[in-house]
Amino acid sequence: MARAPKLPQIDAEQRFLARVAWAYYVEGLTQEKVAEKLGATRLRVNKALSEAHRIGLVRITFNTAYAACFDLEQALCARFGLKQAYVAPAPAQDSDVQTITGAALGNLLSEILAEPTVKSFGMSWGGTLNIATRFLAAIERPDLEVISVMGGLTRGSDLNSFEITTRLADLLGAQHSYFTAPLYAGSAESRDTIMQLDVFRDILERIRAVDALAMAAGDLSKRSLLMRDALPGGTTIEELRAAGGVGDILGTVIDAAGRPIDHPINEKVIGIGIPDLARIPNVILAAGGAHKVPVCRAILGLGLIDTFVTEENTARALVAA
């Protein structure tokens, strides 16, 4: 008896998978439209797309500079216990790191401040936060209150807490409140006296109760606004480094482990303390640049940061360390 000739076999199921994948990914049809076109149920189309991925019929690649950033975001979250990380692509020039980081923060804040559940928002000061306000989408939030969370500089600057808080509130059509005190008192005793005044006790409790708070990290160099313009008289960067300091968080100078250094400057800070951050649902840290890696690592290691915004090279250094 003659054998039947060997003919090419058609795998009906794989053909169906290919038709579904082509219609969905190439033609751009919705799952519902694919189902109508192929005479199938939407459930079958959904399962077919999953199966096409599983067997490798469809492979997705990302032809974008952001692909590496996604991996770094996951790595940062895993290493430091973050709820969210936002990593922007590295700029071509190191001098643009602050602009890139500020822009990323502005984009993120556009999402966060659009949430109606955020009724009070704490804003720190500095160059990165100042840049963020330029990239913030205009949102009407008359029900929101923006509160400055640090004492200000004694001289005018568009990086000061008063100016940044006002600018952010204006963009949102929101209310705003100032923390009308210098960042540092003249002595530990005068700091204690100021902190006991009713007006400051009230604002401090409101800061501790904000729904979210954005802050920057400063290193111990003249690139830091705080080191350049806000140090108490008689205090030098060199002596802060000698005491083990790597940078500051909300005016408190910390060491590589995130602990306040043993120096009189930390007894003069007028404002909330580092432990107060644990009470705030979303603490956002935005910082970038090789010079800020040690202080960022110290702050992130405390486990008090929920959202971290940075750029690619800084993220790589923090993950690799």
N, C-alpha and C positions, 0 to 999 in steps of 0.2 A: 504494500500500500504506500503510495507516494506521500511524503511528508508535506504538510502545509508550509508554504513559504513563510520565512520569518519577516514579518512586517513591523514597522515602527509602531509602538504602542503609545497611545495617548492616555496620560494620567489625568483623568477628568477632574480630580480634586485639586491637583496642582495647577491645572489650567484655570480653575475657578479662582484659586488664590491669586494667580497672576493677574487675572482680569480685575479682581477687586482692588489689588494694590495699584494697578495702573490707573484705574478710574479715580481712586482716592488721592494718590500722590502726584500723578502726572496731570490728570485732567482737573484736579482740584475740586472734585465733587464731595459733598457731605456724605456721611455714612447713609443717611436717609435716601439721598439721590442715587447712590450706588446701588442700594437695595432695589429701588424702583427700576433702574436700568437693567439689572441682571435678574429681576424676578425673584429676589430672595428676601428673607426677613432681615431687619436691621441687626438682630442678634447674631445671625449667621455671618453677616458682613463684619461685625465687630470681632467675632471669634476668628474669622479668616485673616484679618489684619494682624492679630496677635500671633497666629500660627505662621504667617509670612515672616514675621520678625524672628520667631523661634528657630525656624529651619534655615534662616539666612537668605531667604528669597528677596527680602528687602533689608538693606543696610543703610543706616543713616550716618552721614558724616557732617561735621560742622565746619564749613569754610568761613571761619570768622575769627577775628582776634580775641573774641571773648571765650573761646572754648577752653583755653588754658586757665582762664579766670574762674570758670565754673569748678574745675578740679581744685583749685586753690581755696575757693570758698568752702567746699566740703571738708578739705583738710584742716582749715582753720577752725571750723565748727567742731570737728572731732577732737582736735588737740586742746582747745581752750574751753570747750563746753558752751559754745555760743549758740544762740537761737538762730542767728542770721549773720552772714558775712557778705559784704558787697565789695568785690575786688574789680577795680577799673584797670584797663590795659596800661602797661607802663608807657610813659611819655617818651618821646625821642630824646628830650633833654632833661637832665636831672632838675634843672631850674623850674620845670613845669610840674613837678610832683604835687606841690601844694594846690595848684590850680585844678589838676585832674582829680585830686582827692576831694577838694571842695565841691567840684561839679557833681561828683558821685554822691556826696552827702546831700546836695540840693535836690537831686533827682529822688533820692530815697525819702527825704523829708516831705516831698510833694505827695508821696503815697501815704506816709504815716499821718500827716496833718490833715489829710482829707477824710480820715476815719472819724466818724462822729463820736466814737467812744473816747477819743482823746480830747478831754475838756481843759486840761492844763498842761502846759509844755514848758520845761525848763531849758533855758539857753545860756550857754557859757560864752566865752569870748576868745578872740584870736583870729589869725589870718585865715585859717581853713574854714572857720564858721562864717567869717565875713564873706568869703568867696561863695559859700553855699547859698547865701541869700540872693545872689545874682542868678542862680540857676533854679530857683524855686518857682514852681508854677503858681500863678495867682489864683488863690482859692478864697471864696467868701466864707469865713468862719467867725461870725460875730459872737458865737457862743464859746469861743476859745479864749483862754487867757495865756499869754506868754509871760514868763517870769524870768528875770535875770537871776542866775544862781550863784554868781560870784560878785564880790566887791569890785569896784571899778578902779581905773587908773585916775590919778589926781589931775592929769592933764588931758585935754581933748584928743581924741583919736577915733577914726572910723572903725577901729578894731576893738574899741571899748565896749563894755557890756551894755551901757546905756544906748549907744548908737545902734548896735546890732539888734538888741531887743526891740527898739522902736522900728527899725527897718523891717524886721520879720513880722511884727504885728501889723504894720501898714500894708504889707503884701497880702495879709490874710484878712484884713478888715477886722482884726481881733483886738481884744483888750490887752493891756500890758501893765506889768508892775516892775518897779526897779528895786534892786537891793542897794539902797543908797548908803553905802559905807565903803571905805577904802578896803583893799584886799588884805592889808596887814595893819594891825594896830602898832602903836609905838612900843608897847611892852605887853607881857603876858597879863599883867594886872589890868591894864586899860582894855585889853581884849575881853577879859571876863566881865568887866563893867558894861561894855557895849553890848555884849551878847545877852545880858540880863535885862536890857531895856525892852519894854513891852512891844514897841514897834518892830524891833529886830526879832524878838521871840516869835511874833506872829508870822513874819515873812519867812523865817526859817522853817516853821512848821508847814507852811504852804509849799515851800520848795520840796520838803521831804515827802509831800503828798502828791506831787505831780504824776501824771500818767506816763510821761516819757521825758527824757532829758538828753540833750546833746552836748558833748564836751570834746575838747581837744587834749592832746598831750604835748607837753613842752620838754625839750631837752635842756641841758645845762650849757648853753652857749648863747652868744649874742643874737643868734637867729630866733631865739625865743622872745616873744613880746614881754613875757613876765620878767625874764632875766635882764632884758634890756631896759625896761621902763618902770618896773614895779617892785624891785627889791627894796627892802627897808634900808635906811641909811646905815652904813657900816658893814653891811653884809656883802660878801664877794662870791662870785661863782667858784673861785678856786677853793674857798673854805667849805662850800657845799659839796664839791667833789671830794675833798679830803675827808669829809664825814661819811663818804660812801654814796652820795647822791648820784642818780642817773637822770633825774627829771622830776616833773611835778604833775600832780593830778589835783585840779581845783585849788591850786596854791600850796598844797602840802607837798614838800619835797620828799621823795622816796628813794630807797636803794634798789638794787637789782632784784630783790625778793618781794618788792612792793611794800616794804615796811617804812613808815616815817623815820627819817634819820634823826639822830640825837643832835639837834641843833635848835637854838632859840627861835629861828624863823617859824618853826612849826607850832610854837606856842603863841604866835601872834596872828594866825590866820583867822579872819572874821568870815565865817560861813559854815556850811555843812561839812561834816567830816567824811572820810572814806567809808566807814561802816554804814553811814546813812544811805549809801547807794543801794544797799541790799533791799531797802523798802520800796524802791522804785521799779515798776513793772518792766520798763524798757529803757535801759541805760545804753546810750549810743556813744561810741568812741570813734572819732575820725582823726586819722593821723597817717602820714606817709613820709618816706625818706630814710636813707640809711642811718642818718644821725638820730632818728627816733626809734630805731629798732630796740635798743636796750630798754627804754622807758615803756614802749608798747608791750614788750614781753613781760615786764614787771607788772604792769596794770592788768593785762589779760590773765596773768597767772593768779590773780586774786579771786577769780571766779565771780566777779561782780558785774562784768560787761555782758550785755545781752546781744548787742548788735555792733559789729566792727566794720568800719569803712576805711579802705586803704587802696593802694595801687599794687600792681603785680610784683614788682621787685621787692617791696617791703613784705608782702605776703610770703614770697618765697623764702626770704631770710628768716621770717618768724617760724615757718613750718620746718625749715632745715635745721634750725638751731637746736 
